[in-house]
Amino acid sequence: MSTVQADLYPSRQHKAPSWQQRIDPVIYRQDLQDAPLTMEQLSRFKRDGFLVLPEVFTAAEVAVFKQELERMSRDPEVLGSPAAIREPDSGALRSAFAIHRSNPLLARVARDERTAGLVRFLLGGDIYVHQSRLNFKPGFQGKEFYWHSDFETWHTEDGLPRMRTISCSVLLTDNNPWNGPLMLIPGSHEHYIGCVGKTPENHYESSLRRQEFGIPDDDSLSKLVDQGGVAQATGKAGSIVLFDCNTLHGSNSNITPSPRSNLFFVYNHVDNLPTTPFDGRPPRPDFVAERGPVEPLEIGPQQYP
């Protein structure tokens, strides 16, 4: 059951943007012995708020995942589900949510030690899948997604109390500079930007297609880019991108013939379950934000298919 907690990261409550320093750790694990990442990788994640690990999954494994992606993109049951999000203009499938629940193959990827095992270490304990989805950015039609902090949305609209959440993106296609890859602002995870504008009713229905509320103001974005620059999370298919829940990120539209797709898993610590949403709106649907009760993931080596 949801409970009421103090709002330590207020947003969408004032007429002007606000800044505050992050009050939560980036890496929760204190003992770094036997880490599944090198000290240099841990240092980069702590400093930048994200980490790109090249070709974690093999070409054969990616081929299995892509075959499932193609099947899902044509499956009437998937396309007709409330968890299917379409592009705002073309109607093409943009995302399919809750894949860790509905798809046995992708549920195994969610608990693979190469994805969840890394996050369990970084978050310092048992984790569960707060959100999962299959993302499509088709050639010529894939639209942009504006700069935002996932935590700002998850905190404000879902009631996620603290920054103890990490996203893992598994690249299913080559992500090149020209086909709308994920862009991130290094170091932005250390600053929380309180945004302007109250959450509209049923905001999730439009925000999953085009983000218009919960986005930082231009001045704040300019300052953060001046400090950290902009990085592109490019890599070959099979690579993974880990990024902190408060790292500001976005992507450009894809006007090239090259599609971009990825599996996306949001891992949250079991002690950080959502409470009552801080914007006063009803909670978003469970396929967008798991509200519990939850069981810790059983993480281990996986083989595909």
ZAGUDO-650233 format. One record per residue (C-alpha): residue number from 1; x, y, z. Coordinates in nm, 2 decimals, padded with zeros to 4 digits. Each point is the difference from the previous one (the first is absolute). Example, Ala and Ser with C-alpha at 12.3 -4.5 7.8 and 13.67 -1.06 7.14 Angstrom:
<recs>
   pos        u        v        w
     1    01.23   -00.45    00.78
     2    00.14    00.34   -00.07
</recs>
This chain:
<recs>
   pos        u        v        w
     1    00.00    00.00    00.00
     2    00.13    00.35   -00.08
     3    00.10    00.22    00.28
     4    00.06    00.38    00.03
     5    00.36    00.11    00.04
     6    00.18    00.33    00.01
     7    00.06    00.15   -00.34
     8    00.38    00.03    00.00
     9    00.01    00.09   -00.37
    10   -00.28    00.24   -00.07
    11   -00.10    00.08   -00.36
    12   -00.29    00.15   -00.20
    13   -00.11    00.19    00.32
    14    00.15    00.35   -00.06
    15   -00.01    00.28   -00.26
    16    00.37   -00.01   -00.06
    17    00.25   -00.28   -00.05
    18    00.21   -00.11    00.30
    19    00.33   -00.17    00.04
    20    00.11   -00.23    00.28
    21    00.30   -00.22    00.06
    22   -00.06   -00.37   -00.01
    23   -00.02   -00.15    00.36
    24    00.02   -00.37   -00.10
    25    00.31   -00.20   -00.09
    26    00.07   -00.09   -00.36
    27    00.17   -00.33    00.09
    28   -00.15   -00.16    00.31
    29    00.24   -00.29    00.04
    30    00.28    00.09    00.24
    31    00.21   -00.31   -00.03
    32    00.13    00.00   -00.36
    33    00.18   -00.33    00.02
    34   -00.11   -00.26   -00.26
    35   -00.18    00.27   -00.19
    36   -00.14   -00.11   -00.34
    37    00.13    00.33   -00.14
    38    00.36    00.14    00.00
    39    00.10    00.28    00.23
    40    00.03    00.23   -00.30
    41   -00.35   -00.09   -00.11
    42   -00.14    00.06    00.35
    43    00.18    00.33    00.01
    44   -00.15    00.11   -00.34
    45   -00.35   -00.10    00.10
    46    00.03    00.19    00.33
    47    00.14    00.31   -00.18
    48   -00.21    00.01   -00.32
    49   -00.32   -00.18    00.11
    50    00.01   -00.25   -00.28
    51    00.22   -00.27   -00.15
    52    00.01   -00.17   -00.34
    53    00.12   -00.36   -00.01
    54    00.08   -00.12   -00.35
    55   -00.14   -00.32   -00.14
    56   -00.11   -00.17    00.32
    57   -00.23   -00.23   -00.19
    58    00.11   -00.20   -00.30
    59   -00.11    00.04   -00.36
    60   -00.19   -00.33    00.03
    61   -00.18    00.12    00.31
    62   -00.09    00.33   -00.16
    63   -00.14   -00.19   -00.30
    64   -00.24   -00.19    00.24
    65   -00.11    00.32    00.16
    66   -00.06    00.17   -00.34
    67   -00.20   -00.29   -00.12
    68   -00.23    00.04    00.30
    69   -00.01    00.38   -00.06
    70   -00.12   -00.06   -00.36
    71   -00.26   -00.24    00.12
    72   -00.13    00.24    00.27
    73   -00.02    00.29   -00.25
    74   -00.25   -00.20   -00.21
    75   -00.19   -00.17    00.28
    76   -00.36    00.13    00.02
    77   -00.02   -00.08    00.37
    78    00.31    00.21    00.07
    79   -00.12    00.28   -00.23
    80   -00.34    00.01    00.16
    81    00.13    00.00    00.36
    82   -00.02    00.31    00.22
    83    00.37   -00.05    00.06
    84    00.07    00.07   -00.37
    85    00.09    00.36   -00.07
    86   -00.02    00.13   -00.36
    87    00.19    00.29   -00.17
    88   -00.20    00.32    00.03
    89   -00.01    00.06   -00.38
    90    00.05   -00.33   -00.19
    91   -00.16   -00.24    00.24
    92    00.30   -00.23   -00.01
    93    00.08   -00.20    00.31
    94    00.23    00.21    00.22
    95    00.01   -00.21    00.32
    96   -00.14   -00.32    00.14
    97    00.00    00.02    00.38
    98    00.01   -00.27    00.28
    99    00.20   -00.24   -00.22
   100    00.14   -00.17    00.31
   101   -00.35   -00.11    00.09
   102   -00.15   -00.09   -00.34
   103    00.30   -00.15   -00.18
   104    00.18   -00.31    00.14
   105    00.31    00.06   -00.22
   106    00.04    00.36    00.10
   107   -00.07   -00.07    00.36
   108    00.32   -00.21    00.00
   109    00.20    00.29   -00.14
   110   -00.14    00.21    00.29
   111    00.16   -00.24    00.25
   112    00.32   -00.07   -00.19
   113    00.31    00.05    00.21
   114    00.14    00.22   -00.28
   115   -00.28    00.25    00.05
   116   -00.16   -00.04    00.34
   117    00.31   -00.13    00.17
   118    00.19    00.32   -00.07
   119   -00.29    00.22    00.13
   120   -00.04   -00.22    00.31
   121    00.36    00.08    00.09
   122   -00.03    00.37   -00.07
   123   -00.32    00.04    00.20
   124    00.14   -00.21    00.29
   125   -00.26   -00.27    00.03
   126   -00.31   -00.17   -00.13
   127   -00.18    00.15   -00.29
   128   -00.32   -00.04   -00.21
   129   -00.12    00.13   -00.33
   130   -00.18    00.33    00.05
   131   -00.06    00.05   -00.38
   132    00.09   -00.18   -00.32
   133   -00.06    00.06   -00.36
   134    00.10   -00.07   -00.36
   135    00.09    00.32   -00.17
   136   -00.02    00.06   -00.38
   137    00.13    00.29   -00.19
   138   -00.07   -00.09   -00.36
   139    00.19    00.15   -00.29
   140   -00.15    00.32   -00.14
   141   -00.28    00.00    00.26
   142    00.16   -00.02    00.35
   143   -00.08    00.32    00.19
   144    00.22    00.19    00.25
   145   -00.04   -00.02    00.37
   146    00.08    00.32    00.20
   147    00.25    00.04    00.28
   148   -00.13   -00.13    00.33
   149    00.10   -00.18    00.32
   150   -00.19   -00.33    00.04
   151    00.01    00.04    00.38
   152   -00.18    00.33   -00.02
   153   -00.29   -00.19   -00.17
   154    00.02   -00.31    00.21
   155    00.02    00.20    00.32
   156   -00.27    00.25   -00.09
   157   -00.25   -00.22   -00.18
   158    00.07   -00.34    00.16
   159    00.12    00.09    00.35
   160    00.34   -00.16   -00.03
   161    00.17    00.15    00.32
   162    00.37   -00.01   -00.06
   163    00.26   -00.02   -00.28
   164    00.08   -00.37    00.04
   165   -00.10   -00.10   -00.35
   166    00.21   -00.08   -00.32
   167   -00.11   -00.06   -00.36
   168    00.16   -00.25   -00.23
   169   -00.04    00.03   -00.37
   170    00.10   -00.30   -00.22
   171    00.08    00.12   -00.35
   172   -00.17   -00.23   -00.26
   173    00.13    00.21   -00.30
   174    00.32    00.19   -00.05
   175   -00.05    00.34    00.16
   176    00.18    00.26   -00.21
   177    00.03    00.37    00.03
   178   -00.24    00.05   -00.29
   179   -00.30   -00.22    00.09
   180   -00.12    00.17    00.32
   181    00.20   -00.17    00.27
   182   -00.04    00.07    00.37
   183    00.16    00.33    00.10
   184    00.10    00.07    00.36
   185    00.14    00.29    00.20
   186    00.30   -00.12    00.20
   187   -00.01    00.10    00.37
   188   -00.36    00.11   -00.02
   189   -00.11   -00.28    00.24
   190    00.15    00.20    00.29
   191   -00.25    00.28   -00.04
   192   -00.38   -00.03    00.03
   193   -00.20    00.25   -00.21
   194   -00.34    00.08    00.14
   195   -00.22    00.07   -00.31
   196   -00.29    00.24   -00.06
   197   -00.36   -00.10   -00.08
   198   -00.25   -00.22    00.17
   199   -00.05   -00.35   -00.12
   200   -00.31   -00.02   -00.23
   201   -00.26   -00.27    00.05
   202    00.10   -00.33   -00.16
   203    00.33    00.15   -00.09
   204    00.17   -00.33   -00.07
   205   -00.22   -00.06   -00.31
   206    00.17    00.29   -00.18
   207    00.34    00.01    00.18
   208    00.10   -00.35   -00.12
   209   -00.03    00.14   -00.36
   210    00.12    00.35    00.05
   211    00.13    00.15    00.32
   212   -00.13    00.35    00.08
   213   -00.02    00.01    00.38
   214    00.28   -00.08    00.24
   215    00.26    00.13   -00.24
   216    00.28    00.23    00.12
   217    00.01    00.37   -00.09
   218    00.24    00.13   -00.27
   219    00.22    00.19    00.24
   220    00.05   -00.31    00.22
   221    00.08   -00.22   -00.30
   222    00.24    00.26   -00.13
   223    00.19    00.02    00.33
   224    00.02   -00.38    00.03
   225    00.12   -00.04   -00.36
   226    00.26    00.28    00.06
   227    00.12   -00.21    00.30
   228   -00.01   -00.35   -00.15
   229   -00.05    00.02   -00.37
   230   -00.22   -00.25   -00.19
   231    00.10   -00.36   -00.06
   232   -00.15   -00.25   -00.24
   233   -00.05   -00.36    00.11
   234    00.10   -00.16   -00.33
   235    00.11   -00.36   -00.04
   236   -00.04   -00.33   -00.19
   237   -00.31   -00.22    00.04
   238    00.04   -00.20    00.32
   239    00.16    00.28    00.20
   240   -00.18    00.13    00.31
   241   -00.04    00.34    00.15
   242   -00.04    00.04    00.38
   243   -00.12    00.34    00.12
   244   -00.10    00.15    00.33
   245   -00.37    00.09    00.04
   246    00.08    00.37    00.03
   247    00.23    00.04   -00.30
   248   -00.15    00.24   -00.24
   249   -00.04   -00.16   -00.34
   250   -00.19    00.02   -00.33
   251    00.02   -00.09   -00.36
   252   -00.03    00.16   -00.34
   253   -00.24   -00.12   -00.27
   254    00.12   -00.26   -00.25
   255   -00.02    00.12   -00.35
   256    00.24   -00.27   -00.14
   257   -00.10   -00.34   -00.14
   258    00.18   -00.17    00.29
   259   -00.25   -00.11    00.28
   260    00.10    00.01    00.36
   261   -00.15   -00.23    00.26
   262    00.09   -00.12    00.35
   263   -00.12   -00.19    00.30
   264   -00.05    00.22    00.30
   265   -00.01   -00.11    00.37
   266   -00.03    00.23    00.30
   267    00.13   -00.16    00.32
   268   -00.10    00.13    00.33
   269    00.12   -00.11    00.35
   270   -00.27   -00.19    00.19
   271    00.02    00.25    00.29
   272   -00.09    00.29   -00.24
   273   -00.36   -00.10   -00.09
   274   -00.23    00.28   -00.13
   275   -00.22    00.18    00.25
   276   -00.28    00.24   -00.06
   277    00.08    00.21   -00.31
   278    00.14    00.34    00.10
   279   -00.21    00.19   -00.27
   280   -00.33   -00.09    00.16
   281   -00.11   -00.19   -00.30
   282   -00.11   -00.37    00.00
   283    00.29   -00.24   -00.06
   284    00.09   -00.09   -00.36
   285   -00.10   -00.35   -00.12
   286    00.20   -00.30    00.12
   287    00.14   -00.06   -00.35
   288    00.18    00.33    00.03
   289    00.10   -00.02    00.36
   290    00.01   -00.31    00.22
   291   -00.16    00.08    00.33
   292    00.05   -00.33    00.18
   293    00.00   -00.22    00.19
   294    00.32   -00.11   -00.16
   295    00.24   -00.30    00.02
   296    00.38    00.05   -00.05
   297    00.11   -00.11   -00.34
   298    00.17   -00.34   -00.02
   299    00.31    00.10   -00.19
   300    00.23   -00.24   -00.17
   301    00.16   -00.10   -00.33
   302   -00.24   -00.04   -00.29
   303    00.02   -00.17   -00.34
   304   -00.21    00.09   -00.31
   305   -00.22   -00.13   -00.14
</recs>
